[in-house]
Amino acid sequence: MPKSVWVAEISTFRCYQEGYVIGEVVLDATASSRSKVDSVILLRISGNGVYRLPQETYTDLEKKLAEKEENIMLPSMFIMYSNFQYCKEKE
């Protein structure tokens, strides 16, 4: 597994104002530019999530999504992780 990842949170404007997100994407930050979508490690949208193991390709991830295999039943909204919260509290 990679030692560095990018995490992108997805939200609507209203959910963002309330501190919630409805999805997230985790990408391998150490992947080469040639790997493109194969750098996707995890997708979580609303109450469904799917992940890709190191030996799997993005095609395998797409198949899991299509077949609804290994879907993780999650809450449809969850608390946003804020990189800026710590900075605000320190001020």
C-alpha positions as CSV (number, residue, x, y, z in Angstrom):
1,M,0.0,0.0,0.0
2,P,1.2,3.6,-0.6
3,K,2.7,5.6,2.1
4,S,1.0,8.8,0.9
5,V,-2.5,9.3,-0.3
6,W,-4.8,12.1,-1.4
7,V,-8.2,12.3,0.1
8,A,-10.9,14.3,-1.6
9,E,-14.2,15.0,0.1
10,I,-17.4,15.5,-1.8
11,S,-20.3,17.6,-0.5
12,T,-23.2,19.8,-1.4
13,F,-23.1,23.5,-0.4
14,R,-25.7,23.0,2.3
15,C,-23.9,19.9,3.7
16,Y,-20.6,21.7,3.6
17,Q,-22.0,24.6,5.6
18,E,-23.2,22.1,8.3
19,G,-19.8,20.3,8.3
20,Y,-20.9,17.1,6.5
21,V,-19.7,15.3,3.3
22,I,-21.6,12.8,1.2
23,G,-18.6,11.1,-0.4
24,E,-14.8,10.8,-0.6
25,V,-12.2,9.5,-3.0
26,V,-8.8,8.2,-1.8
27,L,-6.0,8.2,-4.4
28,D,-2.5,6.8,-4.3
29,A,-0.3,9.9,-4.2
30,T,2.8,7.9,-5.1
31,A,1.3,6.5,-8.3
32,S,3.0,7.4,-11.6
33,S,1.2,9.8,-14.0
34,R,0.8,6.8,-16.3
35,S,-1.4,4.9,-13.8
36,K,-4.3,7.4,-14.3
37,V,-7.5,5.8,-12.8
38,D,-5.5,2.9,-11.4
39,S,-4.4,5.2,-8.6
40,V,-8.0,5.1,-7.1
41,I,-7.9,3.2,-3.8
42,L,-11.3,3.8,-2.4
43,L,-14.6,5.4,-3.5
44,R,-17.3,6.3,-1.0
45,I,-20.5,7.9,-2.2
46,S,-23.5,8.3,0.2
47,G,-24.1,4.9,1.8
48,N,-21.9,2.8,-0.5
49,G,-18.2,2.3,-0.7
50,V,-15.8,0.1,-2.5
51,Y,-12.1,-0.3,-2.4
52,R,-9.3,-1.7,-4.6
53,L,-6.7,-4.0,-3.3
54,P,-3.0,-3.4,-4.3
55,Q,-3.0,-6.3,-6.9
56,E,-6.4,-5.1,-8.5
57,T,-6.8,-2.7,-11.3
58,Y,-9.4,0.1,-11.8
59,T,-11.3,-2.4,-14.0
60,D,-11.7,-4.7,-11.0
61,L,-13.0,-1.7,-9.0
62,E,-15.5,-1.0,-11.7
63,K,-16.7,-4.6,-11.7
64,K,-17.1,-4.4,-7.9
65,L,-19.2,-1.3,-8.3
66,A,-21.3,-2.8,-11.1
67,E,-21.9,-6.1,-9.2
68,K,-22.3,-4.4,-5.9
69,E,-19.7,-6.7,-4.4
70,E,-17.9,-5.7,-1.2
71,N,-20.1,-2.6,-0.9
72,I,-19.8,-1.2,2.6
73,M,-23.1,0.0,4.0
74,L,-22.2,3.4,5.4
75,P,-24.1,6.4,6.7
76,S,-25.2,8.6,3.7
77,M,-23.6,11.7,5.3
78,F,-20.6,11.8,7.6
79,I,-18.6,14.5,9.4
80,M,-16.2,16.4,7.3
81,Y,-12.5,16.2,8.2
82,S,-11.2,19.8,8.1
83,N,-7.5,20.6,7.7
84,F,-8.3,24.1,8.7
85,Q,-10.1,23.4,12.0
86,Y,-6.8,23.1,14.0
87,C,-5.6,26.4,12.6
88,K,-8.9,28.2,13.5
89,E,-8.7,26.8,17.1
90,K,-5.1,28.0,17.5
91,E,-5.9,31.6,16.6
